[in-house]
């Protein structure tokens, strides 16, 4: 049933909001405005009235302040003679000071010869002499810095240098150990070989002789075999001249880029005697000054292991001299500058059978060059790199000829065939080729 309200049905009734008169809104606005004016006139800033009106502090998001970041300082190139190759000291602990206790390689090793003999007796399967001919067991030791070379060509040159050593060792049946770690943080640069050799001696009592070869030294007579019998009475074999060391006290009387050292107590004692002169920092600098005063012709750069060894031989000859042999009948460590431009001449003359001055150098050592970086200590980098390439190619030709190839020129990597293919063994009619392909012999026996 519908209700009627004013003639409209109740079901369709609409609700209307009752509007507030506009005059009331205007009055309220004027009242608020009047209060604000009174506050500004009689407020706390202009009167003694203390109206406790809350204040709102609006804090905007602060923009970051941009400050200029200074560029990192450019590292200066190491001074000539420094051993900080390729930033190798950048992650090492602070250097030893002159007021610190003397450095040592570790606890003193005593009675080593007897303990080594006992180990060998207990392990007869490991002999100190090997075939052919019962020569001493030899481990060739070399290495390079832990980090990558800063120069793009450096790692390639180091790779070729190691290939060269691996080729020589394979031809002569020698073992090789390549190290890329600093076993002792204080023995960096020249001195890294000391803790390495000490560790290898203890780890490999079956090895009779360790043959250290620098990373920048290249074998260039792949056929030559060392006269092992000649060195039987000695514990240390160096390329050098006794007169230059003991009479002239020349700092270049020997070179430690390629040397042999026997696995024995005497050698461990020698490493211990050298070690206090090698810690990086002020100690090394101070001994460098001492060597400059005591050794003829030596500049006053930081101490190196070669100068330290000469200093010990001169000042303690009775202790170390009798067991040290200085080899000068062949190039155990030939200086590169007088060799690299003569390779073609040496090749034309053929390989002499005597031990005269005209024989091929066993090792060409690039002293003063740095294969891992562009700047060199004493020679233009481009000349060093050209010489290294020629030495690598000259030596590699001896290996490539085993398979019928050789380089077209020593200044290029291009190769050419020099022997026709054959259906039989390559060394069937070539004794020298057979010696290199099958190293079960003494490659050469100097007299």
LOZA-656808 format. One record per residue (C-alpha): z, y, x; residue in three letters. Coordinates in steps of 0.25 Angstrom, whole numbers, padded with zeros to 4 digits, always signed. Each point is the difference from the previous one (the first is absolute). Layout:
ZYXAla ...
//
This chain:
+0000+0000+0000Unk -0004+0013+0006Unk +0008+0013+0000Unk -0007+0013-0001Unk +0005+0012+0008Unk -0008+0012-0003Unk -0011-0008-0005Unk -0002-0008+0013Unk +0003-0015+0001Unk +0013-0003+0008Unk -0008-0011+0008Unk -0009+0010+0007Unk +0011+0010+0003Unk -0001+0007+0013Unk +0011+0005+0009Unk -0001+0014+0005Unk +0008+0005+0012Unk +0008+0013-0003Unk -0005+0011+0010Unk +0010+0009+0007Unk -0003+0014-0002Unk -0008+0007+0012Unk +0010+0011+0000Unk +0011-0009+0004Unk -0007-0005+0013Unk -0003+0014+0004Unk +0014+0004-0001Unk +0005-0012+0008Unk -0010+0004+0011Unk +0004+0014+0001Unk +0015-0004+0001Unk -0003-0009+0012Unk -0008+0011+0007Unk +0011+0010-0002Unk +0010-0010+0006Unk -0009-0002+0012Unk -0001+0015+0002Unk +0015+0002-0001Unk +0001-0011+0011Unk -0009+0007+0009Unk +0006+0013-0001Unk +0015-0004+0000Unk -0002-0014+0007Unk +0008-0004+0013Unk -0010+0007+0009Unk +0002+0014-0006Unk +0014-0001-0006Unk +0014-0007+0001Unk -0003-0009-0012Unk +0000-0014+0004Unk -0008-0007-0010Unk +0000-0015+0002Unk -0014-0003-0003Unk -0005-0012+0006Unk -0012+0002+0010Unk -0011-0010+0003Unk -0006-0002+0013Unk -0014-0004+0001Unk -0004-0007+0013Unk -0015-0003+0002Unk -0005-0011+0008Unk -0001+0005+0015Unk -0013-0002+0007Unk +0001-0007+0013Unk +0000+0009+0012Unk -0012-0003+0009Unk +0003+0002+0015Unk -0009-0001+0011Unk +0002-0013+0008Unk -0002+0002+0015Unk -0011-0010+0006Unk +0006-0011+0009Unk -0001+0004+0014Unk -0012-0005+0008Unk +0005-0010+0010Unk -0004+0003+0014Unk -0008-0010+0009Unk +0009-0008+0009Unk +0000+0005+0014Unk -0008-0008+0010Unk +0008-0012+0005Unk +0009-0001-0013Unk +0001-0013-0006Unk +0001+0004-0014Unk -0013-0007-0004Unk -0004+0002-0015Unk +0013+0006-0005Unk +0007-0012+0004Unk +0013+0007+0002Unk +0000+0007-0014Unk +0008-0011-0006Unk +0010-0004+0011Unk +0014+0004+0001Unk +0005+0012+0008Unk -0002-0002+0015Unk +0011-0004+0010Unk +0007+0011+0007Unk +0003+0001+0015Unk +0015+0000-0004Unk -0002-0013-0008Unk +0003-0014+0007Unk -0011-0006+0008Unk -0011-0007-0008Unk -0001-0015+0001Unk -0009-0010-0007Unk +0011-0008-0005Unk +0011-0010+0005Unk -0001-0004+0014Unk -0007-0014+0002Unk +0006-0009+0010Unk -0004-0013+0006Unk -0013+0000-0007Unk -0008-0009+0010Unk +0010-0011-0002Unk +0000+0001-0015Unk -0015+0001-0001Unk -0001-0013+0009Unk +0009-0007-0010Unk -0008+0004-0012Unk -0013-0005+0007Unk +0007-0013+0004Unk +0004-0002-0015Unk -0015+0004-0005Unk -0009-0008+0009Unk -0012+0002-0009Unk +0000+0015+0004Unk -0004+0001+0015Unk -0001+0012+0008Unk -0013-0005+0007Unk -0013-0003-0008Unk -0014-0005+0002Unk -0009+0002+0007Unk +0005-0001+0014Unk +0015+0001-0004Unk +0000+0015+0000Unk +0012+0007-0006Unk +0001+0002-0015Unk -0004+0015-0002Unk +0003+0009-0012Unk -0009+0012+0000Unk +0008+0012-0007Unk -0005+0013-0005Unk +0001+0009-0012Unk -0001+0014-0006Unk +0008+0010-0008Unk +0005-0004-0014Unk -0007+0011-0008Unk -0014+0002-0003Unk -0008+0008+0010Unk -0002+0015-0004Unk -0014+0000+0005Unk -0010-0009-0009Unk -0006-0006+0013Unk +0013-0004+0006Unk +0003-0013-0009Unk -0014-0005+0003Unk +0002+0002+0015Unk +0013-0007-0001Unk -0007-0012-0007Unk -0011-0001+0010Unk +0011+0000+0011Unk +0007-0011-0006Unk -0013-0008-0003Unk -0003+0001+0015Unk +0014-0005+0004Unk -0001-0012-0010Unk -0014-0003+0005Unk +0005-0001+0015Unk +0012-0008-0005Unk -0008-0010-0007Unk -0010-0002+0011Unk +0012-0003+0010Unk +0009-0007-0009Unk +0011+0010-0001Unk +0009+0004-0011Unk +0001+0014-0005Unk +0011+0008-0007Unk -0003+0014-0007Unk +0011+0009-0003Unk +0000+0012-0010Unk +0015+0002-0001Unk +0011+0008+0008Unk +0010-0010+0002Unk +0010+0010+0005Unk -0001+0015-0005Unk +0004+0006+0013Unk -0011-0007+0008Unk -0013+0006-0006Unk -0013+0004+0007Unk -0001-0006+0014Unk +0013-0007-0001Unk -0002-0009-0012Unk -0004-0011+0009Unk +0014-0002+0005Unk +0007-0005-0012Unk -0012-0008-0004Unk -0001-0008+0013Unk +0014-0002+0000Unk +0000-0006-0014Unk -0012-0008+0003Unk +0006-0006+0012Unk +0012-0006-0008Unk -0009-0004-0012Unk -0010-0008+0009Unk +0007-0007+0011Unk -0012-0009+0002Unk -0009+0012+0004Unk +0000+0002+0015Unk -0007+0013+0002Unk -0002+0012-0009Unk -0012+0008+0002Unk +0002+0014-0006Unk -0013+0007-0003Unk -0001+0015-0005Unk -0007+0002-0013Unk -0010+0009+0008Unk -0003-0010+0010Unk -0013-0008-0001Unk -0003-0014+0006Unk -0014+0002+0006Unk -0002-0013+0008Unk +0001-0010-0010Unk -0002-0012+0010Unk +0010+0004+0010Unk +0013-0009+0001Unk +0012+0005+0007Unk +0004-0007+0013Unk +0013-0005-0006Unk +0004-0008+0012Unk +0001+0013+0008Unk +0011+0005-0009Unk +0009-0012+0000Unk +0011+0007+0010Unk +0000+0012-0008Unk +0006+0005-0013Unk -0008+0013-0002Unk -0014+0002+0003Unk -0006+0014-0001Unk -0013+0007+0004Unk +0003+0009+0011Unk +0002+0002+0015Unk +0013-0002+0008Unk -0002+0011+0010Unk -0002+0010-0011Unk +0013-0004-0007Unk +0009-0002+0012Unk -0005+0009+0010Unk -0007+0011-0008Unk +0009-0001-0012Unk -0012+0003-0009Unk +0002+0000-0015Unk -0014-0006-0001Unk +0003-0011+0010Unk +0000-0010-0011Unk -0004+0000-0015Unk +0008-0007-0011Unk -0012-0001-0010Unk -0003-0015+0004Unk +0011-0008+0007Unk +0006-0014+0001Unk +0015-0002-0002Unk +0007-0014+0002Unk +0010-0005-0011Unk +0013-0001+0008Unk +0013+0007+0003Unk -0006+0009+0010Unk -0010+0006-0010Unk +0011+0002-0010Unk +0009+0007+0010Unk -0012+0009+0004Unk -0002+0004-0015Unk +0015+0003-0001Unk -0001+0009+0013Unk -0012+0008-0006Unk +0005+0002-0014Unk +0010+0011+0003Unk -0011+0009+0004Unk -0008-0001-0013Unk +0007+0005-0012Unk -0008+0011-0007Unk +0005+0014+0001Unk +0008+0007+0010Unk +0003-0013+0008Unk -0015-0003+0002Unk -0003+0015+0003Unk +0011+0000+0011Unk -0005-0013+0007Unk -0014+0006-0001Unk +0005+0012+0009Unk +0007-0010+0009Unk -0013-0007+0002Unk -0008+0012+0003Unk +0010+0003+0011Unk +0000-0014+0006Unk -0014-0004-0001Unk -0012+0006+0006Unk -0010+0007-0009Unk +0007-0002-0013Unk +0000+0011-0010Unk +0013+0003-0007Unk -0003-0006-0013Unk +0010-0010-0007Unk +0003-0013+0006Unk -0009-0012-0001Unk +0002-0014+0003Unk -0010+0000+0012Unk +0007+0011+0007Unk +0013-0007-0003Unk -0004-0013+0006Unk -0005+0007+0013Unk +0013+0008+0001Unk +0007-0014-0001Unk -0009-0006+0010Unk +0002+0011+0010Unk +0015+0002-0002Unk +0004-0014-0001Unk -0011-0008+0008Unk +0010-0011+0004Unk +0003-0003-0014Unk -0014+0000-0006Unk -0011+0001+0011Unk +0000-0014+0005Unk -0004-0006-0014Unk -0010+0010-0003Unk -0015-0002+0004Unk -0010+0012+0000Unk -0014-0005-0003Unk -0012+0007+0006Unk -0010-0010+0003Unk -0006+0001-0014Unk +0001+0010-0012Unk +0012-0005-0008Unk +0001+0014-0005Unk -0012+0008+0003Unk -0001+0015-0002Unk -0011+0003-0010Unk -0006+0013+0005Unk -0007-0007+0012Unk -0004-0012-0008Unk -0006+0003-0013Unk -0013+0007+0005Unk -0003-0012+0010Unk -0001-0012-0010Unk -0015+0000+0000Unk +0001-0001+0015Unk +0010-0011+0000Unk -0009-0007-0010Unk -0012+0001+0009Unk +0007-0005+0012Unk +0006-0012-0007Unk +0014-0005+0000Unk +0004-0002+0015Unk +0007-0012+0005Unk +0009+0007+0010Unk +0011+0009-0001Unk -0006+0013+0006Unk -0001+0014-0006Unk -0012-0003-0008Unk +0006-0011-0009Unk +0001+0003-0015Unk +0013+0006-0004Unk +0009-0010-0007Unk +0007+0012-0008Unk -0006+0014-0003Unk +0012+0008-0004Unk -0002+0013-0007Unk +0012+0008+0006Unk +0001+0014-0005Unk -0008-0003-0013Unk +0006-0003-0014Unk -0008-0009-0009Unk +0009+0003-0012Unk -0002+0015+0000Unk -0010+0011+0003Unk +0007+0008+0011Unk +0001-0007+0014Unk +0010+0002+0011Unk -0009+0003+0011Unk -0015-0002-0004Unk -0009+0005-0011Unk +0001-0009-0012Unk -0015-0002-0002Unk -0001-0005+0014Unk +0012-0010-0002Unk -0007-0005-0012Unk -0013-0002+0006Unk +0006-0007+0012Unk +0008-0009-0010Unk -0013-0004-0008Unk -0007-0003+0013Unk +0011-0009+0005Unk +0001-0007-0013Unk -0015-0003-0001Unk +0000-0004+0015Unk +0011-0010-0002Unk -0005-0005-0014Unk -0014-0003+0006Unk +0007-0011+0008Unk +0004-0006-0014Unk -0013+0003-0007Unk -0008-0007+0011Unk +0007-0013-0004Unk -0008+0000-0013Unk -0013+0006+0006Unk +0002+0015-0003Unk +0004+0013+0008Unk +0000+0015-0003Unk -0013+0007+0002Unk +0008+0011+0007Unk +0014+0002+0004Unk +0001+0013-0008Unk -0004-0006-0013Unk +0005-0011-0010Unk -0014-0006-0002Unk -0002-0014+0006Unk -0013-0008+0003Unk -0003-0015+0002Unk -0001-0004+0015Unk -0001-0015-0001Unk -0009-0009-0009Unk +0007-0009-0010Unk +0002-0014+0004Unk +0002-0013-0008Unk +0010-0005+0010Unk +0014+0005+0005Unk -0001+0014+0005Unk +0007-0004+0014Unk -0008-0012+0003Unk -0007+0006+0012Unk +0009+0012+0003Unk +0013-0003+0008Unk +0005+0015-0002Unk -0003+0000-0015Unk +0008-0013-0001Unk +0012+0005+0007Unk +0001+0012-0010Unk -0003-0008-0012Unk +0010-0012+0003Unk +0012+0006+0008Unk +0005-0013+0005Unk -0002+0004+0014Unk +0004+0011+0010Unk -0011+0010-0002Unk +0000+0005+0014Unk +0009-0003+0012Unk +0001+0012+0010Unk +0003-0004+0014Unk 
//
